């Protein structure tokens, strides 16, 4: 069964991704998000630009932006939204993950 969408991106994050891709000349790339071991809570988020779909990748689209993840990471990222903040309390991308039971103070790692 193919889900219509399981990973989302906010409008603000989408605009920042488009800016970064334009600055780096990556027009043919997409956003790859994943979860890796590490960080003070046990798991950390990873975000890259990529241009190659791997055989076991899961491909989603939200607001016209292609978002790709591997099957293992999808278990942790289901219904997560990639967001971007440029406020005084921290600038950068962050993940709003309803599956996380706790997160570290910096928001870069989590546990389920």
C-alpha positions as YAML, in Angstrom:
chain: A
units: angstrom
residues:
- id: 1
  name: UNK
  ca: [0.00, 0.00, 0.00]
- id: 2
  name: UNK
  ca: [1.43, 3.39, -1.00]
- id: 3
  name: UNK
  ca: [0.65, 6.24, 1.35]
- id: 4
  name: UNK
  ca: [-0.33, 9.55, -0.20]
- id: 5
  name: UNK
  ca: [2.01, 11.42, 2.14]
- id: 6
  name: UNK
  ca: [3.76, 10.66, 5.41]
- id: 7
  name: UNK
  ca: [6.41, 13.39, 5.68]
- id: 8
  name: UNK
  ca: [5.55, 17.07, 5.41]
- id: 9
  name: UNK
  ca: [7.34, 20.40, 4.94]
- id: 10
  name: UNK
  ca: [6.24, 23.81, 6.16]
- id: 11
  name: UNK
  ca: [6.00, 26.69, 3.71]
- id: 12
  name: UNK
  ca: [8.88, 28.45, 5.47]
- id: 13
  name: UNK
  ca: [11.12, 25.37, 5.24]
- id: 14
  name: UNK
  ca: [10.19, 24.90, 1.59]
- id: 15
  name: UNK
  ca: [11.21, 28.48, 0.77]
- id: 16
  name: UNK
  ca: [14.55, 28.08, 2.60]
- id: 17
  name: UNK
  ca: [15.24, 24.75, 0.83]
- id: 18
  name: UNK
  ca: [14.55, 26.39, -2.54]
- id: 19
  name: UNK
  ca: [16.91, 29.27, -1.66]
- id: 20
  name: UNK
  ca: [19.70, 26.87, -0.63]
- id: 21
  name: UNK
  ca: [19.26, 24.71, -3.72]
- id: 22
  name: UNK
  ca: [19.39, 27.78, -5.97]
- id: 23
  name: UNK
  ca: [22.53, 29.11, -4.20]
- id: 24
  name: UNK
  ca: [24.26, 25.74, -4.66]
- id: 25
  name: UNK
  ca: [23.02, 25.11, -8.21]
- id: 26
  name: UNK
  ca: [21.08, 21.98, -7.23]
- id: 27
  name: UNK
  ca: [17.97, 22.39, -9.39]
- id: 28
  name: UNK
  ca: [17.73, 18.64, -10.10]
- id: 29
  name: UNK
  ca: [17.99, 17.61, -6.42]
- id: 30
  name: UNK
  ca: [15.45, 16.79, -3.72]
- id: 31
  name: UNK
  ca: [15.42, 16.78, 0.10]
- id: 32
  name: UNK
  ca: [16.52, 13.54, 1.76]
- id: 33
  name: UNK
  ca: [15.66, 13.17, 5.45]
- id: 34
  name: UNK
  ca: [16.75, 10.30, 7.65]
- id: 35
  name: UNK
  ca: [17.31, 9.18, 11.20]
- id: 36
  name: UNK
  ca: [20.72, 8.03, 12.43]
- id: 37
  name: UNK
  ca: [21.98, 6.74, 15.75]
- id: 38
  name: UNK
  ca: [23.55, 9.37, 17.97]
- id: 39
  name: UNK
  ca: [22.88, 12.55, 19.86]
- id: 40
  name: UNK
  ca: [22.12, 12.94, 23.54]
- id: 41
  name: UNK
  ca: [18.67, 11.32, 23.23]
- id: 42
  name: UNK
  ca: [19.76, 8.34, 21.11]
- id: 43
  name: UNK
  ca: [18.57, 9.25, 17.59]
- id: 44
  name: UNK
  ca: [19.41, 12.24, 15.40]
- id: 45
  name: UNK
  ca: [17.84, 13.78, 12.33]
- id: 46
  name: UNK
  ca: [19.79, 14.14, 9.12]
- id: 47
  name: UNK
  ca: [18.87, 16.30, 6.14]
- id: 48
  name: UNK
  ca: [20.71, 16.41, 2.80]
- id: 49
  name: UNK
  ca: [20.16, 17.29, -0.82]
- id: 50
  name: UNK
  ca: [20.34, 14.28, -3.13]
- id: 51
  name: UNK
  ca: [19.61, 13.44, -6.75]
- id: 52
  name: UNK
  ca: [19.51, 9.63, -6.70]
- id: 53
  name: UNK
  ca: [16.55, 7.53, -5.61]
- id: 54
  name: UNK
  ca: [17.67, 4.26, -4.01]
- id: 55
  name: UNK
  ca: [15.66, 1.00, -4.52]
- id: 56
  name: UNK
  ca: [14.15, 0.97, -1.00]
- id: 57
  name: UNK
  ca: [13.51, 4.73, -0.77]
- id: 58
  name: UNK
  ca: [10.09, 6.09, 0.05]
- id: 59
  name: UNK
  ca: [9.22, 9.19, -2.00]
- id: 60
  name: UNK
  ca: [6.69, 11.77, -0.84]
- id: 61
  name: UNK
  ca: [5.64, 15.18, -2.07]
- id: 62
  name: UNK
  ca: [4.27, 18.07, -0.04]
- id: 63
  name: UNK
  ca: [3.65, 21.61, -1.31]
- id: 64
  name: UNK
  ca: [5.37, 20.66, -4.58]
- id: 65
  name: UNK
  ca: [8.58, 19.62, -2.78]
- id: 66
  name: UNK
  ca: [9.90, 16.05, -3.15]
- id: 67
  name: UNK
  ca: [10.93, 14.53, 0.18]
- id: 68
  name: UNK
  ca: [12.71, 11.16, 0.22]
- id: 69
  name: UNK
  ca: [13.58, 8.85, 3.09]
- id: 70
  name: UNK
  ca: [14.66, 5.26, 3.56]
- id: 71
  name: UNK
  ca: [12.22, 2.68, 4.90]
- id: 72
  name: UNK
  ca: [13.94, 2.39, 8.31]
- id: 73
  name: UNK
  ca: [13.84, 6.16, 8.89]
- id: 74
  name: UNK
  ca: [10.19, 6.35, 7.86]
- id: 75
  name: UNK
  ca: [9.30, 4.33, 10.96]
- id: 76
  name: UNK
  ca: [10.57, 7.24, 13.06]
- id: 77
  name: UNK
  ca: [9.52, 10.08, 10.74]
- id: 78
  name: UNK
  ca: [5.91, 9.14, 9.98]
- id: 79
  name: UNK
  ca: [3.74, 12.31, 10.11]
- id: 80
  name: UNK
  ca: [6.77, 14.50, 10.84]
- id: 81
  name: UNK
  ca: [7.01, 18.03, 9.47]
- id: 82
  name: UNK
  ca: [10.27, 19.64, 8.44]
- id: 83
  name: UNK
  ca: [10.15, 23.28, 9.54]
- id: 84
  name: UNK
  ca: [12.50, 26.27, 9.47]
- id: 85
  name: UNK
  ca: [12.97, 29.02, 12.04]
- id: 86
  name: UNK
  ca: [14.84, 32.27, 11.60]
- id: 87
  name: UNK
  ca: [13.94, 33.73, 14.98]
- id: 88
  name: UNK
  ca: [16.13, 35.03, 17.78]
- id: 89
  name: UNK
  ca: [15.91, 31.77, 19.72]
- id: 90
  name: UNK
  ca: [17.56, 29.73, 17.00]
- id: 91
  name: UNK
  ca: [17.94, 29.71, 13.26]
- id: 92
  name: UNK
  ca: [17.73, 26.57, 11.18]
- id: 93
  name: UNK
  ca: [15.75, 23.53, 10.20]
- id: 94
  name: UNK
  ca: [13.98, 21.44, 12.79]
- id: 95
  name: UNK
  ca: [11.61, 18.49, 12.82]
- id: 96
  name: UNK
  ca: [8.16, 18.53, 14.43]
- id: 97
  name: UNK
  ca: [7.92, 14.81, 15.18]
- id: 98
  name: UNK
  ca: [4.76, 13.48, 16.87]
- id: 99
  name: UNK
  ca: [6.50, 10.12, 17.40]
- id: 100
  name: UNK
  ca: [9.25, 11.47, 19.67]
- id: 101
  name: UNK
  ca: [8.69, 10.68, 23.33]
- id: 102
  name: UNK
  ca: [11.46, 13.10, 24.34]
- id: 103
  name: UNK
  ca: [13.89, 15.46, 22.67]
- id: 104
  name: UNK
  ca: [17.13, 17.04, 23.77]
- id: 105
  name: UNK
  ca: [17.34, 20.75, 24.57]
- id: 106
  name: UNK
  ca: [18.85, 21.60, 21.19]
- id: 107
  name: UNK
  ca: [16.13, 19.68, 19.33]
- id: 108
  name: UNK
  ca: [18.59, 17.76, 17.16]
- id: 109
  name: UNK
  ca: [18.11, 14.37, 18.79]
- id: 110
  name: UNK
  ca: [15.13, 12.44, 20.11]
- id: 111
  name: UNK
  ca: [13.92, 9.14, 21.52]
- id: 112
  name: UNK
  ca: [10.79, 7.08, 20.81]
...
